[in-house]
Amino acid sequence: MKMDHQCNQVLMIRKKLKSRLDPMRYEHSLSVSFTCMNLAMRYGYDIDKAELAGLLHDCGKRFPDSVILKKCLKHGIPVTEGERKVLAVLHAKYGAWLARHKYQIEDSEILNAIACHTTGKPEMTVLDKILYIADYIDGIITREQFWSLARFKYPTHQINFCSSESLKCLTFVSGEEVVK
């Protein structure tokens, strides 16, 4: 029964996102969702939660940054001075609000991962890290890089290569193990 609910929920969310996001943003959301699922499998995390977080991570990005700021203020979403200077990161907090209020996501781990997917935060959970890395991977792989990865026989090898390279990068930057 739980699996039927999960499938119906994912299909409903995909349908809404497809009608609300521009086509490239929708495709990006699907791609990040699939990457989240692969990373969840690799690191022994809940695949369903990872799928929802990836699918909804950019649901707040359908408006210009100035409109997102106004919506955050209207809904009482705290906005820091730093966020006011770089409005592009606010879609994450607004997206978490939308996920809860418009897509009926109540899982705080999913909502928190969406809220911090652009900036990260201290003491990130495994889901926070999975979403952050999946969004990063989808943003950095160019067409040329994709074809250079074609030497791998199976797509999961590509995902593992990309995620391990991103993890190395994040480990180097943070100085600590990223995903245990």
Secondary structure, 3 states (H helix, E strand, C coil): CHHHHHHHHHHHHHHHHHHHCCHHHHHHHHHHHHHHHHHHHHHCCCHHHHHHHHHHCCCCCCCCHHHHHHHHHHCCCCCCHHHHHCHHHHHHHHHHHHHHHCCCCCCHHHHHHHHCCCCCCCCCCHHHHHHHHHHHHHHHCCHHHHHHHHHCCCHHHHHHHHHHHHHHHHHHHHCCCCCC
